[in-house]
Amino acid sequence: MAASLGTTKPLDWRGIALVAALVALTALAWIDLALMAADPDSMASPRAWTPGYAAAMLAMWAIMMAAMMVPSAAPTILLFAALRRHAGRGSAMPTALFVAGYLAAWTAFSAAATLVQWLLATSSLLSPAMASESPRLAGALLVAAGAYQFSGTKHACLTACRAPARFLVEHHREGLAGAFAMGVEHGAYCIGCCAVLMALLFAFGVMNLAWVLALSALVLVEKIFPAGPWFARATGVALAAAGVAFLLIN
């Protein structure tokens, strides 16, 4: 980004380094996802889940969430770091802990998603390729995601995600533990904003990279672009309509 958020001043070397680190983190996560998608047999669901396979699925979900969510969290992360520098606290550790807290929140979500995946797989509702075996399940997920786009929870969480300065002021905490806690809280708001959209991965394939990219773009537009709230509602209409069509056809 050409300027630090909330100011017209150019990024200094520390800001540029942070942008580079976030880009590298996101790129590595996407590369890892692409490698996993290129070898679907290694990720295929076994007849009976083992602790090792569950751990692999948890890692897959955590990597996927980092790839999808870090770009849309970048404005808050950059502003957090800029405010620390402005206050004369230039250490990178608080920012690193803020990011760690954010990823920890999404790792907790990943654990829940892994559990749901196991339940769907053992109920024969999910194929070995981790896509819905039931058109009705896919339709229900689309309707639920579309309806959630209009919910009060979605609106409140999206508003928090779209207002980094307000979030950082209202949730400010001192110290390294405070930085980590702020990251967790911001992650929690992002989960509230996007969790139901992430459930759509069960409809068309958890490792379907085209679907993963589409959801990532949707989240980015919702949280970053000026027309994000309008786009979220328009997407809700489209998802609900697609879900109803799925249910009627099947």
C-alpha positions as CSV (number, residue, x, y, z in Angstrom):
1,M,0.0,0.0,0.0
2,A,1.3,3.4,-0.8
3,A,0.4,5.1,2.4
4,S,-0.2,4.0,6.0
5,L,-3.9,3.8,6.8
6,G,-5.4,6.8,8.4
7,T,-2.6,9.1,7.3
8,T,-1.2,10.5,4.1
9,K,2.4,9.8,5.1
10,P,4.4,7.2,3.1
11,L,5.2,3.9,4.8
12,D,8.6,3.8,6.4
13,W,10.8,0.8,6.2
14,R,9.0,-0.9,9.1
15,G,5.7,-0.5,7.4
16,I,7.1,-1.8,4.1
17,A,8.6,-4.8,6.0
18,L,5.2,-5.5,7.5
19,V,3.5,-5.4,4.2
20,A,6.1,-7.7,2.8
21,A,5.6,-10.1,5.7
22,L,1.9,-10.2,5.2
23,V,2.2,-10.8,1.5
24,A,4.7,-13.6,2.2
25,L,2.5,-15.2,4.8
26,T,-0.5,-15.1,2.4
27,A,1.5,-16.4,-0.5
28,L,3.0,-19.3,1.4
29,A,-0.5,-20.3,2.6
30,W,-1.8,-20.2,-0.9
31,I,1.1,-22.2,-2.2
32,D,0.6,-24.8,0.4
33,L,-3.1,-25.0,-0.5
34,A,-2.3,-25.4,-4.2
35,L,0.1,-28.2,-3.4
36,M,-2.6,-30.0,-1.3
37,A,-5.2,-29.5,-4.0
38,A,-2.7,-31.0,-6.6
39,D,-2.6,-34.2,-4.6
40,P,-6.2,-34.9,-3.7
41,D,-5.7,-38.5,-2.9
42,S,-3.5,-37.6,0.0
43,M,-6.3,-35.5,1.5
44,A,-9.2,-37.9,0.7
45,S,-11.3,-38.8,3.7
46,P,-10.6,-42.3,5.0
47,R,-13.3,-44.8,6.0
48,A,-12.5,-44.2,9.6
49,W,-10.9,-41.0,10.8
50,T,-7.7,-41.3,12.8
51,P,-6.1,-38.7,15.1
52,G,-3.4,-38.2,12.5
53,Y,-5.9,-37.5,9.7
54,A,-7.9,-35.1,12.0
55,A,-4.7,-33.2,12.8
56,A,-4.0,-33.0,9.0
57,M,-7.5,-31.6,8.4
58,L,-7.1,-29.1,11.2
59,A,-3.8,-27.9,9.7
60,M,-5.5,-27.7,6.2
61,W,-8.3,-25.6,7.6
62,A,-5.9,-23.3,9.5
63,I,-3.7,-22.8,6.5
64,M,-6.8,-22.1,4.3
65,M,-8.2,-19.5,6.8
66,A,-4.8,-17.7,6.9
67,A,-4.8,-17.6,3.1
68,M,-8.3,-16.3,2.8
69,M,-8.5,-13.9,5.8
70,V,-5.1,-12.3,6.2
71,P,-5.5,-10.0,3.2
72,S,-8.8,-8.6,4.4
73,A,-7.4,-8.1,7.9
74,A,-4.3,-6.2,6.6
75,P,-5.8,-2.7,7.1
76,T,-6.4,-3.4,10.8
77,I,-2.9,-5.0,11.2
78,L,-1.2,-2.1,9.4
79,L,-3.1,0.5,11.4
80,F,-2.3,-1.3,14.6
81,A,1.4,-1.2,13.8
82,A,1.3,2.4,12.6
83,L,-0.4,3.5,15.9
84,R,2.3,1.7,17.9
85,R,5.1,3.5,15.9
86,H,3.3,6.8,16.4
87,A,3.2,6.2,20.1
88,G,7.0,5.6,20.1
89,R,6.6,1.9,20.6
90,G,8.2,0.6,17.5
91,S,8.9,-3.0,18.5
92,A,7.6,-5.5,16.1
93,M,6.5,-7.9,18.9
94,P,3.1,-6.4,19.6
95,T,2.2,-6.5,16.0
96,A,3.4,-10.1,15.6
97,L,1.3,-11.0,18.6
98,F,-1.8,-9.2,17.2
99,V,-1.4,-11.3,14.0
100,A,-0.9,-14.4,16.1
101,G,-4.0,-13.7,18.1
102,Y,-6.0,-13.1,14.9
103,L,-4.7,-16.5,13.5
104,A,-5.4,-18.2,16.8
105,A,-9.1,-17.2,16.6
106,W,-9.3,-18.6,13.1
107,T,-7.5,-21.8,14.2
108,A,-10.2,-22.2,16.8
109,F,-12.7,-21.9,14.0
110,S,-10.7,-24.4,12.0
111,A,-11.0,-26.9,14.9
112,A,-14.8,-26.5,14.8
113,A,-14.8,-26.9,11.0
114,T,-12.8,-30.0,11.3
115,L,-15.3,-31.4,13.8
116,V,-18.2,-30.6,11.4
117,Q,-16.3,-32.2,8.5
118,W,-15.8,-35.4,10.6
119,L,-19.5,-35.5,11.4
120,L,-20.6,-35.0,7.8
121,A,-18.1,-37.6,6.6
122,T,-19.2,-40.2,9.1
123,S,-22.9,-39.4,8.2
124,S,-22.1,-40.1,4.5
125,L,-23.0,-36.5,3.7
126,L,-19.5,-35.6,2.5
127,S,-17.6,-37.4,-0.3
128,P,-14.0,-38.5,0.0
129,A,-13.2,-35.4,-2.0
130,M,-14.7,-33.3,0.8
131,A,-17.8,-32.1,-1.2
132,S,-21.4,-32.5,-0.3
133,E,-23.0,-35.8,-1.4
134,S,-26.4,-34.3,-0.8
135,P,-27.8,-31.6,-3.1
136,R,-30.3,-30.7,-0.4
137,L,-27.4,-30.1,2.0
138,A,-25.7,-27.9,-0.6
139,G,-29.0,-26.0,-1.1
140,A,-29.6,-25.5,2.6
141,L,-26.1,-24.2,3.1
142,L,-26.6,-21.7,0.3
143,V,-29.9,-20.5,1.7
144,A,-28.4,-20.2,5.2
145,A,-25.5,-18.2,3.9
146,G,-27.7,-15.9,1.9
147,A,-30.0,-15.3,4.9
148,Y,-27.1,-14.6,7.2
149,Q,-25.9,-11.8,5.0
150,F,-28.9,-9.8,6.2
151,S,-28.7,-10.7,9.9
152,G,-27.9,-8.2,12.7
153,T,-24.8,-10.3,13.7
154,K,-23.4,-10.1,10.2
155,H,-24.0,-6.3,10.1
156,A,-22.4,-5.7,13.5
157,C,-19.4,-7.8,12.7
158,L,-18.9,-6.5,9.2
159,T,-19.1,-2.9,10.6
160,A,-16.4,-3.7,13.1
161,C,-14.2,-5.3,10.4
162,R,-14.7,-2.3,8.1
163,A,-13.7,0.3,10.8
164,P,-10.1,-0.6,12.0
165,A,-9.6,2.7,13.8
166,R,-12.8,2.4,15.8
167,F,-12.1,-1.2,16.7
168,L,-8.5,-0.4,17.8
169,V,-9.7,2.5,20.0
170,E,-12.7,0.6,21.6
171,H,-10.7,-2.6,22.2
172,H,-7.4,-1.0,23.1
173,R,-5.3,-3.0,25.6
174,E,-1.8,-2.4,26.9
175,G,1.1,-4.8,26.8
176,L,2.0,-7.8,24.8
177,A,-0.8,-9.9,26.3
178,G,-3.2,-7.1,25.3
179,A,-1.9,-7.1,21.7
180,F,-2.6,-10.8,21.5
181,A,-6.1,-10.4,23.0
182,M,-6.9,-7.6,20.6
183,G,-5.9,-9.9,17.7
184,V,-8.2,-12.6,19.1
185,E,-11.0,-10.1,19.4
186,H,-10.6,-8.9,15.9
187,G,-10.5,-12.5,14.7
188,A,-13.7,-13.2,16.5
189,Y,-15.4,-10.3,14.7
190,C,-14.2,-11.6,11.4
191,I,-15.5,-15.1,12.3
192,G,-18.9,-13.6,13.1
193,C,-18.8,-11.9,9.7
194,C,-17.6,-14.8,7.6
195,A,-18.1,-18.1,9.3
196,V,-21.4,-19.0,7.5
197,L,-19.8,-18.1,4.2
198,M,-16.9,-20.5,5.0
199,A,-19.5,-23.2,5.6
200,L,-20.2,-23.1,1.8
201,L,-16.9,-24.9,1.4
202,F,-18.8,-28.0,2.4
203,A,-21.2,-27.5,-0.5
204,F,-18.8,-27.6,-3.4
205,G,-15.6,-29.0,-2.0
206,V,-13.3,-27.9,0.8
207,M,-10.3,-28.1,-1.5
208,N,-12.0,-26.7,-4.5
209,L,-9.6,-23.8,-5.1
210,A,-11.9,-22.0,-7.5
211,W,-14.5,-21.8,-4.7
212,V,-11.9,-20.9,-2.1
213,L,-10.7,-18.0,-4.4
214,A,-14.3,-16.8,-5.0
215,L,-15.1,-16.7,-1.2
216,S,-11.8,-15.0,-0.6
217,A,-12.6,-12.3,-3.1
218,L,-16.1,-11.9,-1.6
219,V,-14.7,-11.4,1.9
220,L,-12.2,-8.9,0.6
221,V,-14.8,-6.8,-1.2
222,E,-17.1,-6.9,1.8
223,K,-14.5,-5.7,4.2
224,I,-12.3,-3.4,2.2
225,F,-14.3,-1.7,-0.6
226,P,-16.7,1.2,-0.2
227,A,-19.6,-0.7,-1.6
228,G,-18.9,-3.7,0.6
229,P,-22.1,-3.6,2.7
230,W,-24.2,-3.3,-0.5
231,F,-22.3,-6.1,-2.1
232,A,-22.8,-8.3,0.9
233,R,-26.6,-7.9,0.7
234,A,-26.6,-8.4,-3.1
235,T,-24.5,-11.6,-2.6
236,G,-27.1,-12.7,0.1
237,V,-29.9,-12.4,-2.5
238,A,-27.9,-14.4,-5.1
239,L,-26.9,-17.1,-2.6
240,A,-30.4,-17.6,-1.2
241,A,-31.9,-17.7,-4.7
242,A,-29.3,-20.3,-5.8
243,G,-30.1,-22.3,-2.7
244,V,-33.8,-22.3,-3.3
245,A,-33.2,-23.3,-6.9
246,F,-31.0,-26.2,-5.7
247,L,-33.7,-27.4,-3.3
248,L,-36.5,-27.1,-5.9
249,I,-34.6,-28.9,-8.6
250,N,-33.4,-31.7,-6.3
